[in-house]
C-alpha cells in the first residue's frame, strides 16, 4: 500500500484531509502520512500534541527499529488484518487521526475525535418542574455518562455495538446485571444483533426493528429524553438502548400502564401522582372512544339520551348542511390539521396557531352554520384529552384509532362501537413487549402491582420491583412498581 493508493481511496471525500510530513531528515522512516476528517477531529491536538510527540519519538528512535514503539508516547491503536482498510475508513470518518508510515507499512489510529455536539439542556418534550433539567443530547458518550453519574455501580453494564452497513451507527445497551431478567436481556441482544439495515438514522427505526411484530399498532417500547427517568427504569428491571445521533433513549419492556407514566411522577407527592394518573387513563379512554360513542348514540340511539339534551342537540343542528357523522369527521380532521401546523412551526408561533386558530375557526364555523356547538365541544374534549398522554407515539396511535372507531360507529351505530371496543381490548391482550403482557398488571391480574401501576403509593411502602418483569432481585429499598 502506498500514499497514492490512500489518496485515491478518499478522492471523492472532500472533507478528508491527507497530509504528508517528514519528521526527521536523517531518519529513513521519518515520513508519515496524516489523514483526518475535517470537522470531526480536534485540530489543536494534531498541531500541539501529535506532531511534537512524533518528532521527539523519531529523534530517540534507533535506525534499526523495524516497528515504532509509538505507544510509549501516544495512545495509538495499530490497524491490522484483512479488513484494515475498512476499519481505518470507519475510524477516520468517526473522527480519529490516521497515521500511515509507508516505509514500514504501519497503520495507526489515534482517537482525537471532536464531532459537533451540544451541551445537555432541558428537554423540550418532557418539561421538568421539580426534577433535574439535564437531558440527553445527540452524543452517545454524553448520554451514557448522564446515566452513569446517577448509577455509580459496577452492575450497570454498557454493551456497545455497530448497526448499519453504511452508517456504522454506535448503539449502546444499558442494563443492571443483577436486576434484569436473563431471558429479557437475551431476547434484547438477539433482536439487536438481527438488525440488518443500510443506515440507522434515528431511534424510531430501532424501535420498529425491536418491537418483535411486523406491524405494531401500539408502541411496544417507551422512549425518554431525561436520564433520571432512564436510571429509574433500569432500577426496576428494564433495559435502555441509546443510539448515537438521537436525543431519545428507548426503554423496554414497556406495558401500557408504564407508557402512561411521566418522568415527573417520581418528583411529586404520591397522592397528586395518583390523581394525575387517573386523569391520564381517563384522557386515553375519552380521546379514543368519546367521538365514536357520541355519534353512535346521537345518530342511532336517541332514546338513550335525556330529553332536554336531545332538544338541545336538535336545536343546534337546525339548518346545518352536513350530517352529524360527516360533521364530526371534518371537525376532527380540522383539529388535527391545526395540531400538525402547530408542531411544524416554530415553538412560539406554533402554540399561537394551535390555540388562536382553534378558537377563531371554531367560533366562525358555528356562526357560519357549518358545524354545531355540540360537535365542537365533543371534538375539543376528545382532542384536549389526548394532550394528557406523555408518549407521542401513543398519541399518534390514539389519533388514528379515534377516527377508525368513529367511522365504524357511523356505519353500524352502537353495535359497531361495542365491536370496536371489544376488538381493541382483545388486540391489546395479545400484545407483548419482550415477553411482558401489554395490559399487565391488569391482564393477567397481578394484584400486588395493580394499585402502584394505576395509582401510586408512598415511597416507604414500595419494597418490591414489578412482578411482571420477573427480576433477579425482587426487593428494593425504594421506588414503585409499574
TITI-79430 format. One record per residue (C-alpha): x, y, z. Coordinates in pm, whole numbers, plus 50000, padded with zeros to 5 digits. Layout:
% TITI-79430
X; Y; Z
...
This chain:
% TITI-79430
50000; 50000; 50000
50133; 50341; 49900
50046; 50703; 49968
49881; 50743; 49629
49656; 50445; 49699
49520; 50615; 50009
49475; 50945; 49829
49279; 50768; 49556
49072; 50586; 49820
48948; 50918; 49964
48947; 51109; 49634
48571; 51167; 49643
48564; 51267; 50010
48628; 51639; 50005
48616; 51662; 50383
48904; 51415; 50428
49244; 51586; 50461
49555; 51387; 50362
49890; 51547; 50451
50243; 51415; 50435
50501; 51516; 50700
50874; 51448; 50726
50951; 51429; 51095
51324; 51362; 51063
51557; 51429; 50772
51813; 51181; 50898
51570; 50903; 50984
51478; 50674; 50689
51135; 50611; 50840
51071; 50973; 50925
50794; 51026; 50673
50437; 50991; 50797
50102; 51041; 50625
49831; 51203; 50839
49466; 51160; 50744
49165; 51303; 50923
48807; 51414; 50859
48759; 51789; 50870
48508; 51897; 51132
48523; 51564; 51317
48879; 51587; 51453
49039; 51813; 51713
49288; 52016; 51508
49460; 52162; 51814
49564; 51812; 51925
49731; 51749; 51590
49940; 52065; 51595
50019; 52085; 51966
50031; 51721; 52073
50063; 51462; 51797
50329; 51619; 51574
50562; 51729; 51862
50537; 51382; 52020
50618; 51212; 51691
50917; 51440; 51632
51053; 51360; 51978
50996; 50992; 51914
51191; 50991; 51589
51483; 51176; 51747
51527; 50898; 52002
51434; 50603; 51778
51711; 50374; 51656
51758; 50330; 51285
51749; 49951; 51323
51399; 49950; 51468
51155; 49777; 51236
50845; 49883; 51429
50798; 50214; 51607
50724; 50196; 51976
50470; 50474; 51944
50250; 50353; 52228
50510; 50474; 52476
50422; 50834; 52396
50087; 50825; 52215
49785; 50603; 52269
49783; 50474; 51914
49590; 50168; 51801
49752; 49961; 51527
49518; 49867; 51243
49594; 49523; 51103
49415; 49234; 50939
49249; 49164; 50608
48987; 49437; 50661
49236; 49703; 50772
49125; 49949; 50504
48759; 49922; 50606
48844; 49959; 50975
49066; 50257; 50901
48789; 50421; 50695
48529; 50387; 50971
48772; 50520; 51233
48866; 50816; 51015
48505; 50920; 50949
48434; 50884; 51321
48697; 51150; 51397
49016; 50952; 51455
49352; 51063; 51322
49507; 50802; 51091
49887; 50773; 51070
50047; 50574; 50789
50422; 50500; 50778
50487; 50399; 50419
50840; 50270; 50476
50729; 50017; 50736
50367; 49978; 50612
50236; 50052; 50961
49886; 50193; 51004
49769; 50353; 51330
49458; 50528; 51459
49451; 50793; 51732
49116; 50888; 51882
49111; 51269; 51896
48756; 51299; 51769
48563; 51619; 51835
48236; 51588; 51641
47975; 51865; 51651
47791; 51838; 51980
47578; 52040; 52220
47573; 52056; 52597
47294; 51889; 52797
46998; 52121; 52841
46636; 52093; 52948
46425; 51851; 52744
46174; 52019; 52513
45939; 51719; 52516
45944; 51636; 52888
45917; 51953; 53092
46086; 51941; 53432
45914; 52112; 53725
46092; 51968; 54028
46323; 51720; 53858
46671; 51768; 53706
46698; 51982; 53394
46976; 51798; 53211
46851; 51600; 52912
47004; 51367; 52659
47194; 51506; 52360
47290; 51358; 52022
47621; 51220; 52158
47617; 50859; 52276
47919; 50923; 52501
47744; 51212; 52677
47421; 51017; 52713
47593; 50717; 52871
47775; 50950; 53111
47445; 51116; 53214
47309; 50776; 53316
47636; 50660; 53472
47662; 50959; 53705
47326; 50858; 53854
47416; 50489; 53894
47770; 50463; 54028
47771; 50085; 54043
47963; 49812; 53865
47639; 49626; 53799
47533; 49893; 53549
47651; 49726; 53229
47708; 49905; 52898
47744; 49697; 52582
47832; 49878; 52260
47781; 49763; 51903
47769; 49899; 51548
47448; 49883; 51341
47413; 49982; 50975
47632; 49857; 50692
47689; 50213; 50568
47624; 50435; 50869
47807; 50217; 51127
47596; 50384; 51396
47707; 50326; 51753
47439; 50171; 51973
47466; 50106; 52348
47263; 49858; 52552
47233; 49952; 52921
47104; 49729; 53199
47166; 49639; 53563
47313; 49291; 53562
47187; 49166; 53899
46832; 49300; 53846
46719; 49241; 53487
46566; 48909; 53388
46812; 48696; 53188
46552; 48595; 52926
46455; 48958; 52860
46820; 49056; 52825
46895; 48766; 52591
46598; 48850; 52369
46705; 49215; 52355
47056; 49118; 52243
46923; 48878; 51980
46692; 49142; 51831
46973; 49398; 51819
47212; 49154; 51652
46946; 49053; 51398
46903; 49409; 51269
47044; 49442; 50919
46987; 49786; 50770
47175; 50012; 50535
47182; 50300; 50781
47044; 50363; 51128
46943; 50728; 51145
46710; 50755; 51444
46591; 50563; 51747
46247; 50532; 51585
46394; 50294; 51328
46540; 50085; 51607
46209; 50090; 51794
46033; 49944; 51492
46300; 49679; 51438
46300; 49571; 51804
45924; 49561; 51853
45904; 49191; 51766
45594; 49240; 51548
45574; 49315; 51179
45311; 49589; 51204
45279; 49704; 51567
44989; 49947; 51605
45070; 50040; 51965
45422; 50135; 52081
45592; 49833; 52241
45894; 50035; 52356
45889; 50359; 52550
46127; 50650; 52498
46268; 50916; 52729
46471; 51233; 52696
46562; 51255; 53065
46843; 51049; 53223
46678; 51039; 53567
46380; 50855; 53418
46608; 50609; 53238
46804; 50541; 53557
46481; 50480; 53746
46362; 50241; 53473
46688; 50045; 53486
46646; 50002; 53861
46302; 49850; 53803
46444; 49575; 53581
46420; 49725; 53234
46692; 49792; 52977
46772; 50103; 52773
46906; 50142; 52420
47099; 50456; 52326
47151; 50542; 51958
47429; 50778; 51858
47276; 51086; 51699
46940; 51060; 51876
46844; 51256; 52190
46581; 50996; 52280
46661; 50672; 52462
46448; 50360; 52413
46325; 50172; 52721
46180; 49820; 52730
45988; 49614; 52826
45707; 49868; 52815
45345; 49792; 52901
45052; 50031; 52860
45046; 50145; 53224
45418; 50221; 53209
45386; 50426; 52889
45119; 50640; 53057
45364; 50749; 53329
45555; 51075; 53332
45918; 51139; 53437
45786; 51396; 53684
45591; 51131; 53879
45888; 51041; 54099
45934; 51407; 54194
45576; 51472; 54308
45371; 51365; 54615
45211; 51023; 54575
44854; 51150; 54622
44897; 51406; 54344
45062; 51146; 54120
44768; 50911; 54176
44526; 51185; 54071
44732; 51264; 53760
44747; 50901; 53654
44371; 50868; 53682
44341; 51174; 53459
44579; 51021; 53203
44388; 50693; 53194
44065; 50888; 53160
44221; 51103; 52888
44327; 50790; 52698
43974; 50644; 52711
43796; 50971; 52629
44025; 51067; 52342
43990; 50726; 52175
43625; 50640; 52239
43423; 50956; 52308
43360; 51071; 51945
43258; 50722; 51834
43037; 50669; 52137
42867; 51007; 52096
42793; 50963; 51726
42660; 50610; 51779
42420; 50738; 52047
42315; 51066; 51886
42267; 50927; 51535
42119; 50583; 51609
42001; 50562; 51970
41850; 50896; 52063
41624; 50726; 52319
41932; 50668; 52536
41993; 51043; 52572
41799; 51256; 52825
41519; 51452; 52654
41650; 51804; 52742
41985; 51716; 52584
41809; 51574; 52276
41620; 51901; 52238
41943; 52098; 52267
42114; 51882; 52004
41820; 51904; 51766
41800; 52281; 51802
42172; 52330; 51746
42165; 52123; 51426
41883; 52315; 51257
41992; 52439; 50916
42330; 52260; 50909
42426; 52136; 50560
42619; 51827; 50677
42508; 51515; 50858
42622; 51456; 51215
42885; 51187; 51134
43032; 51386; 50846
43038; 51695; 51065
43238; 51507; 51330
43490; 51366; 51084
43555; 51708; 50929
43600; 51876; 51268
43837; 51603; 51390
44048; 51638; 51077
44043; 52016; 51116
44171; 51991; 51474
44445; 51752; 51362
44538; 51999; 51090
44584; 52273; 51350
44787; 52040; 51571
45015; 51939; 51286
45063; 52301; 51179
45148; 52400; 51536
45403; 52120; 51564
45582; 52213; 51240
45601; 52587; 51301
45847; 52746; 51547
45752; 52681; 51909
45610; 53025; 51997
45427; 53070; 51667
45304; 52710; 51670
45133; 52743; 52007
44962; 53062; 51889
44837; 52895; 51571
44701; 52595; 51762
44514; 52794; 52028
44406; 53105; 51838
44333; 52914; 51519
44114; 52664; 51701
43920; 52935; 51883
43870; 53164; 51585
43789; 52896; 51328
43564; 52707; 51570
43365; 53018; 51656
43347; 53120; 51290
43229; 52771; 51187
42941; 52787; 51436
42842; 53138; 51329
42856; 53040; 50962
42629; 52742; 51022
42889; 52483; 50917
42900; 52292; 51246
42709; 52275; 51572
42830; 52374; 51921
42777; 52014; 52040
43009; 51878; 51772
43273; 52136; 51853
43255; 52062; 52228
43285; 51684; 52185
43571; 51723; 51937
43753; 51969; 52165
43719; 51745; 52470
43850; 51448; 52274
44147; 51643; 52136
44242; 51805; 52468
44218; 51467; 52644
44486; 51335; 52411
44729; 51603; 52533
44743; 51426; 52872
44939; 51143; 52707
45314; 51160; 52763
45425; 50927; 52483
45370; 51091; 52145
45383; 50757; 51964
45083; 50650; 52171
44915; 50984; 52096
44955; 50922; 51723
44807; 50576; 51762
44507; 50716; 51951
44452; 50977; 51678
44420; 50711; 51408
44222; 50479; 51635
43973; 50754; 51720
43891; 50816; 51354
43862; 50441; 51284
43618; 50389; 51572
43422; 50697; 51464
43384; 50565; 51108
43275; 50218; 51227
43028; 50373; 51472
42895; 50595; 51194
42814; 50290; 50981
42696; 50036; 51242
42588; 50253; 51534
42620; 50132; 51894
42677; 49777; 51768
42981; 49889; 51571
43109; 50087; 51868
43087; 49784; 52101
43253; 49557; 51845
43534; 49814; 51806
43577; 49833; 52182
43591; 49455; 52225
43826; 49419; 51929
44056; 49682; 52078
44068; 49505; 52416
44131; 49167; 52251
44409; 49313; 52037
44577; 49475; 52338
44559; 49144; 52526
44763; 48974; 52252
45048; 49226; 52263
45370; 49155; 52448
45685; 49358; 52498
45980; 49122; 52538
45756; 48863; 52700
45574; 49109; 52927
45195; 49131; 52863
45096; 49475; 52735
44800; 49503; 52975
44990; 49388; 53282
44929; 49411; 53574
44558; 49419; 53476
44573; 49117; 53245
44691; 48873; 53363
44596; 49016; 53703
44883; 49080; 53943
44713; 49226; 54246
45036; 49333; 54413
45115; 49574; 54130
44769; 49700; 54032
44750; 49988; 54281
45108; 50110; 54223
45058; 50089; 53845
44724; 50269; 53824
44759; 50497; 54125
45063; 50543; 54348
45191; 50460; 54694
45426; 50637; 54937
45793; 50563; 54881
45833; 50375; 55209
45557; 50132; 55105
45725; 50031; 54780
45953; 49741; 54862
45918; 49523; 54553
46001; 49555; 54186
45732; 49491; 53921
45631; 49126; 53928
45568; 49114; 53552
45939; 49177; 53483
46049; 48866; 53683
46364; 49039; 53804
46655; 48855; 53966
46640; 49078; 54274
46276; 49134; 54361
46330; 49357; 54663
46432; 49720; 54678
46456; 49992; 54938
46250; 50249; 54747
46071; 50312; 54420
45737; 50193; 54296
45612; 49905; 54091
45496; 49970; 53741
